Amino acid sequence: MSESELVYSTEVGRIKTVPTPPEKAKGDGIVRIQRQVSGRKGSAVCVISGLDLTESELKSLATELKKRCACGGAIKNHCIEIQGDKRPLIKQLLEQKGFQVKFIGG
């Protein structure tokens, strides 16, 4: 929107509707599991990204993964973080749910 477009007037009120934020981008259908250590004081964390799920579905999947892996975790920036290096177990669990999974990074 350019600076010269009229959006609101005191005489008429709102002239244009404010654009809504775009929906989250669709991924390529591949779930990626990455092991991260840097910035975490040497503790390994598995970051699961590329999940095309709603917020509630993401929370329930994270809860299930944390229970099955017997560890803690969190959801940050639409990614699931699972404490510890549990990549093979996470991959097996996600593939049983029908996801296509790849390991990325070291």
C-alpha positions as a Markdown table, in Angstrom:
| # | Residue | x | y | z |
|---|---|---|---|---|
| 1 | Met | 0.0 | 0.0 | 0.0 |
| 2 | Ser | 1.5 | 3.4 | -0.9 |
| 3 | Glu | 1.5 | 6.3 | 1.5 |
| 4 | Ser | -0.9 | 8.3 | -0.6 |
| 5 | Glu | -3.8 | 5.8 | -0.4 |
| 6 | Leu | -6.7 | 6.9 | 1.8 |
| 7 | Val | -7.6 | 4.3 | 4.4 |
| 8 | Tyr | -9.6 | 6.3 | 6.9 |
| 9 | Ser | -11.5 | 9.6 | 6.9 |
| 10 | Thr | -13.1 | 11.4 | 9.8 |
| 11 | Glu | -16.1 | 12.2 | 7.6 |
| 12 | Val | -16.8 | 8.7 | 6.3 |
| 13 | Gly | -14.9 | 6.3 | 8.6 |
| 14 | Arg | -13.0 | 3.3 | 7.3 |
| 15 | Ile | -12.7 | 3.4 | 3.5 |
| 16 | Lys | -10.5 | 0.4 | 2.9 |
| 17 | Thr | -10.2 | -2.8 | 4.8 |
| 18 | Val | -6.8 | -3.5 | 6.3 |
| 19 | Pro | -5.3 | -6.6 | 4.6 |
| 20 | Thr | -5.2 | -9.7 | 6.8 |
| 21 | Pro | -1.8 | -11.4 | 7.3 |
| 22 | Pro | -1.2 | -14.2 | 4.8 |
| 23 | Glu | -1.8 | -17.8 | 5.8 |
| 24 | Lys | 1.3 | -19.8 | 6.8 |
| 25 | Ala | 3.2 | -21.0 | 3.8 |
| 26 | Lys | 2.7 | -24.6 | 2.7 |
| 27 | Gly | 5.8 | -26.7 | 3.0 |
| 28 | Asp | 7.1 | -29.3 | 0.5 |
| 29 | Gly | 5.5 | -32.1 | 2.5 |
| 30 | Ile | 8.8 | -33.3 | 4.1 |
| 31 | Val | 9.3 | -33.2 | 7.9 |
| 32 | Arg | 12.9 | -32.5 | 8.8 |
| 33 | Ile | 14.6 | -33.5 | 12.0 |
| 34 | Gln | 17.7 | -31.7 | 13.0 |
| 35 | Arg | 20.0 | -32.2 | 16.0 |
| 36 | Gln | 21.1 | -28.9 | 17.6 |
| 37 | Val | 23.8 | -28.4 | 20.2 |
| 38 | Ser | 25.1 | -24.9 | 19.6 |
| 39 | Gly | 23.7 | -22.2 | 22.0 |
| 40 | Arg | 22.3 | -24.9 | 24.3 |
| 41 | Lys | 25.3 | -25.3 | 26.6 |
| 42 | Gly | 26.2 | -28.7 | 25.1 |
| 43 | Ser | 22.8 | -30.3 | 25.5 |
| 44 | Ala | 21.4 | -31.9 | 22.3 |
| 45 | Val | 17.9 | -31.0 | 21.1 |
| 46 | Cys | 16.0 | -32.4 | 18.2 |
| 47 | Val | 14.2 | -29.8 | 16.2 |
| 48 | Ile | 11.3 | -31.0 | 14.1 |
| 49 | Ser | 10.2 | -28.6 | 11.3 |
| 50 | Gly | 8.1 | -28.7 | 8.2 |
| 51 | Leu | 5.0 | -29.9 | 9.9 |
| 52 | Asp | 1.9 | -28.6 | 8.0 |
| 53 | Leu | -0.4 | -28.8 | 11.1 |
| 54 | Thr | -2.7 | -26.4 | 12.9 |
| 55 | Glu | -1.6 | -25.1 | 16.3 |
| 56 | Ser | -3.8 | -27.5 | 18.2 |
| 57 | Glu | -2.6 | -30.5 | 16.1 |
| 58 | Leu | 1.0 | -29.4 | 16.7 |
| 59 | Lys | 0.5 | -29.3 | 20.4 |
| 60 | Ser | -1.1 | -32.7 | 20.6 |
| 61 | Leu | 1.7 | -34.2 | 18.4 |
| 62 | Ala | 4.4 | -32.6 | 20.6 |
| 63 | Thr | 2.7 | -34.0 | 23.7 |
| 64 | Glu | 2.6 | -37.5 | 22.2 |
| 65 | Leu | 6.2 | -37.3 | 21.1 |
| 66 | Lys | 7.3 | -36.1 | 24.5 |
| 67 | Lys | 5.5 | -39.0 | 26.2 |
| 68 | Arg | 6.8 | -41.6 | 23.8 |
| 69 | Cys | 10.4 | -40.3 | 24.0 |
| 70 | Ala | 10.1 | -39.9 | 27.8 |
| 71 | Cys | 11.6 | -36.4 | 27.8 |
| 72 | Gly | 10.7 | -32.8 | 27.7 |
| 73 | Gly | 10.2 | -30.4 | 24.9 |
| 74 | Ala | 8.6 | -27.3 | 23.6 |
| 75 | Ile | 7.0 | -25.7 | 20.5 |
| 76 | Lys | 8.8 | -22.6 | 19.1 |
| 77 | Asn | 8.2 | -20.9 | 15.8 |
| 78 | His | 5.9 | -23.7 | 14.5 |
| 79 | Cys | 8.7 | -26.2 | 15.2 |
| 80 | Ile | 8.7 | -29.0 | 17.9 |
| 81 | Glu | 11.9 | -29.2 | 20.1 |
| 82 | Ile | 12.5 | -32.5 | 21.9 |
| 83 | Gln | 15.2 | -32.7 | 24.5 |
| 84 | Gly | 18.0 | -35.2 | 23.9 |
| 85 | Asp | 19.2 | -37.0 | 20.7 |
| 86 | Lys | 16.1 | -39.1 | 19.9 |
| 87 | Arg | 16.2 | -38.8 | 16.1 |
| 88 | Pro | 15.7 | -42.5 | 15.2 |
| 89 | Leu | 12.8 | -42.9 | 17.6 |
| 90 | Ile | 11.1 | -39.6 | 16.4 |
| 91 | Lys | 11.6 | -40.6 | 12.8 |
| 92 | Gln | 10.0 | -44.0 | 13.4 |
| 93 | Leu | 7.0 | -42.4 | 15.3 |
| 94 | Leu | 6.4 | -39.8 | 12.6 |
| 95 | Glu | 6.6 | -42.3 | 9.7 |
| 96 | Gln | 4.0 | -44.5 | 11.5 |
| 97 | Lys | 1.7 | -41.4 | 11.4 |
| 98 | Gly | 2.3 | -41.2 | 7.6 |
| 99 | Phe | 4.8 | -38.3 | 7.4 |
| 100 | Gln | 7.7 | -38.3 | 5.0 |
| 101 | Val | 10.8 | -37.7 | 7.3 |
| 102 | Lys | 14.4 | -36.7 | 6.6 |
| 103 | Phe | 17.4 | -36.0 | 8.8 |
| 104 | Ile | 19.2 | -32.8 | 8.2 |
| 105 | Gly | 22.4 | -31.4 | 9.6 |
| 106 | Gly | 25.0 | -33.3 | 11.6 |
